[in-house]
Amino acid sequence: MKKTIIIFALTALSLGGITACNHGGQSTTKHQKKGKYICTMHPNVSADKPGVCPKCGMELVERDTTDDK
């Protein structure tokens, strides 16, 4: 019975340590979403803020991108 309690406690501590290691130390600025605006007809046209496409005059649509750098 005593061995079972010790094994259970060690397992719980190990799992707690593993999950703490996975979430600790990550910077919140590392994976920020940046809004990038693109033209649906011309995907090579993009901007950092809303506007219109210089080629066709359509409104730029926001696309969320993740900055993994």
N, CA, C and O atoms as a MOPAC input file, in Angstrom:
PM7 MOZYME 1SCF
protein

 N      0.82200 1    -1.19600 1     0.00000 1
 C      0.00000 1     0.00000 1     0.00000 1
 C      0.86500 1     1.25900 1     0.00000 1
 O      0.57900 1     2.23100 1    -0.69900 1
 N      1.93100 1     1.21600 1     0.80100 1
 C      2.81100 1     2.36500 1     0.89700 1
 C      3.53100 1     2.59700 1    -0.43200 1
 O      3.72800 1     3.73900 1    -0.84700 1
 N      3.92700 1     1.48900 1    -1.10600 1
 C      4.59600 1     1.61700 1    -2.40000 1
 C      3.66200 1     2.23100 1    -3.43800 1
 O      4.09700 1     3.02800 1    -4.26900 1
 N      2.39800 1     1.87200 1    -3.39700 1
 C      1.42000 1     2.39500 1    -4.35100 1
 C      1.26600 1     3.90300 1    -4.19600 1
 O      1.18100 1     4.62800 1    -5.18700 1
 N      1.23000 1     4.37000 1    -2.97000 1
 C      1.09700 1     5.80600 1    -2.71300 1
 C      2.34100 1     6.54300 1    -3.19500 1
 O      2.23500 1     7.61200 1    -3.79700 1
 N      3.50600 1     5.98600 1    -2.93800 1
 C      4.75400 1     6.61600 1    -3.37400 1
 C      4.82800 1     6.66200 1    -4.90000 1
 O      5.21200 1     7.68300 1    -5.47100 1
 N      4.46700 1     5.57800 1    -5.55300 1
 C      4.48800 1     5.54100 1    -7.02100 1
 C      3.49400 1     6.55700 1    -7.58500 1
 O      3.81100 1     7.26200 1    -8.54400 1
 N      2.31500 1     6.63700 1    -7.01100 1
 C      1.31200 1     7.60000 1    -7.46400 1
 C      1.82300 1     9.03100 1    -7.28900 1
 O      1.65400 1     9.85900 1    -8.18400 1
 N      2.44100 1     9.32900 1    -6.15500 1
 C      2.94600 1    10.67400 1    -5.89200 1
 C      4.06400 1    11.04000 1    -6.86500 1
 O      4.09600 1    12.15700 1    -7.38300 1
 N      4.98200 1    10.10200 1    -7.11600 1
 C      6.07300 1    10.37400 1    -8.05500 1
 C      5.55300 1    10.57700 1    -9.48100 1
 O      6.05300 1    11.43100 1   -10.21300 1
 N      4.56600 1     9.80100 1    -9.86200 1
 C      3.97100 1     9.96100 1   -11.19400 1
 C      3.30300 1    11.32800 1   -11.32300 1
 O      3.45500 1    12.00500 1   -12.33900 1
 N      2.57000 1    11.72500 1   -10.29900 1
 C      1.89300 1    13.02400 1   -10.33000 1
 C      2.90900 1    14.16300 1   -10.39700 1
 O      2.71100 1    15.12400 1   -11.14000 1
 N      3.98200 1    14.06500 1    -9.63400 1
 C      5.01900 1    15.09600 1    -9.66800 1
 C      5.71300 1    15.14600 1   -11.02700 1
 O      6.01600 1    16.22700 1   -11.53400 1
 N      5.96200 1    13.99000 1   -11.60900 1
 C      6.60900 1    13.94400 1   -12.92100 1
 C      5.73500 1    14.59100 1   -13.99000 1
 O      6.21600 1    15.39200 1   -14.79100 1
 N      4.45900 1    14.24200 1   -13.99800 1
 C      3.54600 1    14.83700 1   -14.97700 1
 C      3.40500 1    16.34200 1   -14.76600 1
 O      3.32700 1    17.10200 1   -15.73100 1
 N      3.37400 1    16.76400 1   -13.52800 1
 C      3.30300 1    18.19600 1   -13.23500 1
 C      4.54400 1    18.93200 1   -13.71200 1
 O      4.45100 1    20.04600 1   -14.22700 1
 N      5.69900 1    18.31500 1   -13.54300 1
 C      6.94200 1    18.92300 1   -14.00800 1
 C      7.01600 1    19.01100 1   -15.51900 1
 O      7.50700 1    19.99800 1   -16.06700 1
 N      6.52800 1    17.97700 1   -16.19500 1
 C      6.54900 1    17.97700 1   -17.66100 1
 C      5.64200 1    19.07400 1   -18.20600 1
 O      6.03500 1    19.79800 1   -19.12100 1
 N      4.44500 1    19.20700 1   -17.66300 1
 C      3.53700 1    20.23700 1   -18.16700 1
 C      4.03400 1    21.63200 1   -17.82600 1
 O      3.81100 1    22.56700 1   -18.59500 1
 N      4.70100 1    21.79200 1   -16.69300 1
 C      5.25300 1    23.09300 1   -16.33900 1
 C      6.39000 1    23.46700 1   -17.27800 1
 O      6.54100 1    24.64000 1   -17.62100 1
 N      7.17900 1    22.51100 1   -17.69300 1
 C      8.28200 1    22.77900 1   -18.61700 1
 C      7.77400 1    23.16900 1   -19.99600 1
 O      8.40100 1    23.98100 1   -20.67600 1
 N      6.66500 1    22.61300 1   -20.41400 1
 C      6.13300 1    22.93000 1   -21.73500 1
 C      5.55700 1    24.33300 1   -21.80400 1
 O      5.55700 1    24.93300 1   -22.87800 1
 N      5.06800 1    24.87800 1   -20.69800 1
 C      4.42400 1    26.18200 1   -20.73400 1
 C      5.29800 1    27.28900 1   -20.15800 1
 O      5.03300 1    28.46200 1   -20.42300 1
 N      6.28500 1    26.98000 1   -19.41400 1
 C      7.11100 1    27.99100 1   -18.79100 1
 C      8.15900 1    28.54600 1   -19.74000 1
 O      8.69700 1    27.82100 1   -20.57600 1
 N      8.44200 1    29.82500 1   -19.60700 1
 C      9.51200 1    30.44100 1   -20.37300 1
 C      9.15000 1    30.85500 1   -21.78300 1
 O     10.00000 1    31.40600 1   -22.48200 1
 N      7.93700 1    30.61800 1   -22.23300 1
 C      7.57400 1    31.04700 1   -23.57700 1
 C      7.22700 1    32.52300 1   -23.54200 1
 O      6.46800 1    32.98500 1   -22.68900 1
 N      7.78500 1    33.23400 1   -24.46600 1
 C      7.50100 1    34.65000 1   -24.57200 1
 C      6.16900 1    34.85300 1   -25.28300 1
 O      5.88300 1    34.18900 1   -26.28000 1
 N      5.37200 1    35.75700 1   -24.77800 1
 C      4.08500 1    36.01400 1   -25.42600 1
 C      4.26300 1    36.77400 1   -26.73100 1
 O      3.37500 1    36.75400 1   -27.58300 1
 N      5.39500 1    37.44200 1   -26.89900 1
 C      5.62300 1    38.19000 1   -28.13200 1
 C      6.14300 1    37.29900 1   -29.24900 1
 O      6.19000 1    37.72700 1   -30.40200 1
 N      6.53200 1    36.08100 1   -28.93500 1
 C      7.09700 1    35.19600 1   -29.94900 1
 C      6.06200 1    34.77000 1   -30.98000 1
 O      6.37700 1    34.67000 1   -32.16600 1
 N      4.83800 1    34.52000 1   -30.54900 1
 C      3.80400 1    34.01900 1   -31.45100 1
 C      2.63400 1    34.99400 1   -31.54200 1
 O      1.47700 1    34.59100 1   -31.42900 1
 N      2.93100 1    36.25700 1   -31.74200 1
 C      1.85400 1    37.22300 1   -31.87100 1
 C      1.25900 1    37.15000 1   -33.26800 1
 O      1.95900 1    36.92100 1   -34.25400 1
 N     -0.03800 1    37.35000 1   -33.32300 1
 C     -0.69000 1    37.40700 1   -34.62600 1
 C     -0.53000 1    38.81100 1   -35.18400 1
 O     -0.76300 1    39.80300 1   -34.49200 1
 N     -0.13900 1    38.87600 1   -36.41900 1
 C     -0.01800 1    40.15300 1   -37.09700 1
 C     -1.05600 1    40.19500 1   -38.20300 1
 O     -1.16300 1    39.26800 1   -39.00600 1
 N     -1.81000 1    41.26600 1   -38.23800 1
 C     -2.79000 1    41.41500 1   -39.30200 1
 C     -2.10100 1    41.88700 1   -40.56900 1
 O     -1.39700 1    42.89700 1   -40.56000 1
 N     -2.30000 1    41.16900 1   -41.64200 1
 C     -1.73500 1    41.54700 1   -42.92300 1
 C     -2.89300 1    41.63700 1   -43.89700 1
 O     -3.70900 1    40.71800 1   -43.96900 1
 N     -2.98100 1    42.70400 1   -44.63200 1
 C     -4.08000 1    42.92800 1   -45.56000 1
 C     -3.62400 1    42.58900 1   -46.97400 1
 O     -2.58000 1    43.05400 1   -47.43200 1
 N     -4.42700 1    41.76800 1   -47.65900 1
 C     -4.08800 1    41.36400 1   -49.01900 1
 C     -5.29200 1    41.56600 1   -49.93300 1
 O     -6.43100 1    41.66400 1   -49.47600 1
 N     -5.01400 1    41.62600 1   -51.23600 1
 C     -6.06600 1    41.69800 1   -52.24100 1
 C     -6.46900 1    40.27200 1   -52.60400 1
 O     -5.61000 1    39.41700 1   -52.82100 1
 N     -7.76700 1    40.01700 1   -52.66900 1
 C     -8.22200 1    38.66400 1   -52.99700 1
 C     -7.95200 1    38.30900 1   -54.45200 1
 O     -7.82000 1    37.13000 1   -54.78300 1
 N     -7.87000 1    39.29600 1   -55.31800 1
 C     -7.58700 1    39.04300 1   -56.73400 1
 C     -6.08900 1    39.02900 1   -57.03100 1
 O     -5.64600 1    38.36800 1   -57.97000 1
 N     -5.31200 1    39.75600 1   -56.23400 1
 C     -3.86500 1    39.85300 1   -56.43500 1
 C     -3.16600 1    39.54900 1   -55.10700 1
 O     -2.83900 1    40.47900 1   -54.37000 1
 N     -2.92700 1    38.26700 1   -54.77900 1
 C     -2.34200 1    37.89400 1   -53.48100 1
 C     -0.93900 1    38.45100 1   -53.24700 1
 O     -0.47300 1    38.49500 1   -52.10800 1
 N     -0.26500 1    38.87500 1   -54.31300 1
 C      1.07000 1    39.44100 1   -54.13200 1
 C      1.00500 1    40.88500 1   -53.63500 1
 O      2.02300 1    41.43200 1   -53.21100 1
 N     -0.18000 1    41.51600 1   -53.67900 1
 C     -0.36300 1    42.86800 1   -53.15000 1
 C     -0.74400 1    42.74100 1   -51.68500 1
 O     -1.75300 1    42.11900 1   -51.35500 1
 N      0.06500 1    43.33200 1   -50.79900 1
 C     -0.21700 1    43.25800 1   -49.36800 1
 C      0.14800 1    44.57500 1   -48.70200 1
 O      0.93600 1    45.36000 1   -49.22800 1
 N     -0.44200 1    44.80100 1   -47.53000 1
 C     -0.17600 1    46.00800 1   -46.75600 1
 C     -0.33100 1    45.68500 1   -45.27700 1
 O     -0.94800 1    44.68600 1   -44.90800 1
 N      0.24100 1    46.54900 1   -44.43000 1
 C      0.14200 1    46.37800 1   -42.98200 1
 C     -1.13100 1    46.99100 1   -42.40900 1
 O     -1.48800 1    46.72300 1   -41.26200 1
 N     -1.81400 1    47.81200 1   -43.20000 1
 C     -3.03800 1    48.45300 1   -42.72800 1
 C     -4.09600 1    48.40500 1   -43.82400 1
 O     -3.76300 1    48.16300 1   -44.98500 1
 N     -5.36300 1    48.63200 1   -43.48100 1
 C     -6.42800 1    48.56100 1   -44.48300 1
 C     -6.21400 1    49.57200 1   -45.60500 1
 O     -5.59400 1    50.61900 1   -45.41900 1
 N     -6.74000 1    49.22900 1   -46.76200 1
 C     -6.62200 1    50.11200 1   -47.91300 1
 C     -7.24800 1    49.47400 1   -49.13200 1
 O     -8.08300 1    48.57600 1   -49.02100 1
 N     -6.83300 1    49.94900 1   -50.31100 1
 C     -7.34100 1    49.39500 1   -51.56300 1
 C     -6.17200 1    48.90800 1   -52.40500 1
 O     -5.04900 1    49.39900 1   -52.28300 1
 N     -6.45500 1    47.94000 1   -53.25300 1
 C     -5.44700 1    47.38200 1   -54.14700 1
 C     -5.11500 1    48.41300 1   -55.22700 1
 O     -6.02600 1    48.95300 1   -55.85400 1
 N     -3.83300 1    48.69700 1   -55.45700 1
 C     -3.47300 1    49.66100 1   -56.49300 1
 C     -3.72000 1    49.14100 1   -57.91100 1
 O     -3.79400 1    49.93100 1   -58.85200 1
 N     -3.84800 1    47.82900 1   -58.07300 1
 C     -4.05700 1    47.24900 1   -59.40300 1
 C     -5.52600 1    47.26100 1   -59.81600 1
 O     -5.84900 1    47.60400 1   -60.95300 1
 N     -6.43400 1    46.88000 1   -58.87900 1
 C     -7.84300 1    46.74400 1   -59.26400 1
 C     -8.79100 1    47.62700 1   -58.45100 1
 O     -9.96400 1    47.75300 1   -58.80400 1
 N     -8.30700 1    48.23600 1   -57.37300 1
 C     -9.14900 1    49.11900 1   -56.57600 1
 C    -10.02700 1    48.40700 1   -55.55800 1
 O    -10.81800 1    49.05300 1   -54.87000 1
 N     -9.90100 1    47.07400 1   -55.44800 1
 C    -10.69400 1    46.33400 1   -54.45900 1
 C    -10.14900 1    46.58300 1   -53.05600 1
 O     -8.96800 1    46.87600 1   -52.87200 1
 N    -11.03600 1    46.46000 1   -52.07200 1
 C    -10.63400 1    46.64300 1   -50.68300 1
 C     -9.76000 1    45.47200 1   -50.24100 1
 O    -10.04800 1    44.32000 1   -50.56500 1
 N     -8.68900 1    45.77200 1   -49.49900 1
 C     -7.80500 1    44.72100 1   -48.99300 1
 C     -8.48200 1    44.00700 1   -47.82900 1
 O     -9.15600 1    44.63500 1   -47.01300 1
 N     -8.29700 1    42.69000 1   -47.75800 1
 C     -8.91800 1    41.83700 1   -46.74500 1
 C     -7.85000 1    41.41500 1   -45.74500 1
 O     -6.72300 1    41.10200 1   -46.12700 1
 N     -8.21000 1    41.40800 1   -44.45000 1
 C     -7.24300 1    41.05200 1   -43.40900 1
 C     -7.02500 1    39.54600 1   -43.35800 1
 O     -7.97700 1    38.76500 1   -43.36500 1
 N     -5.77500 1    39.15700 1   -43.30700 1
 C     -5.37800 1    37.76100 1   -43.11900 1
 C     -4.48500 1    37.70800 1   -41.89200 1
 O     -3.52300 1    38.46900 1   -41.78700 1
 N     -4.80100 1    36.81200 1   -40.96300 1
 C     -3.97300 1    36.64800 1   -39.76900 1
 C     -2.80200 1    35.75300 1   -40.09000 1
 O     -2.96600 1    34.66500 1   -40.64200 1
 N     -1.61700 1    36.21900 1   -39.74000 1
 C     -0.40800 1    35.41200 1   -39.88700 1
 C      0.25500 1    35.33200 1   -38.53200 1
 O      0.12500 1    36.24600 1   -37.71700 1
 N      0.95300 1    34.26300 1   -38.29000 1
 C      1.66000 1    34.07600 1   -37.03300 1
 C      3.13200 1    34.31900 1   -37.25800 1
 O      3.72600 1    33.79300 1   -38.19900 1
 N      3.71400 1    35.11600 1   -36.38900 1
 C      5.13200 1    35.43600 1   -36.48800 1
 C      5.91500 1    34.40000 1   -35.69700 1
 O      5.90300 1    34.43700 1   -34.46700 1
 N      6.60300 1    33.46700 1   -36.37500 1
 C      7.33700 1    32.39000 1   -35.70900 1
 C      8.82300 1    32.66400 1   -35.60900 1
 O      9.59400 1    31.74100 1   -35.34300 1
 N      9.24000 1    33.85900 1   -35.80800 1
 C     10.67600 1    34.16500 1   -35.81200 1
 C     11.21000 1    34.32700 1   -34.42900 1
 O     12.40000 1    34.58800 1   -34.25300 1

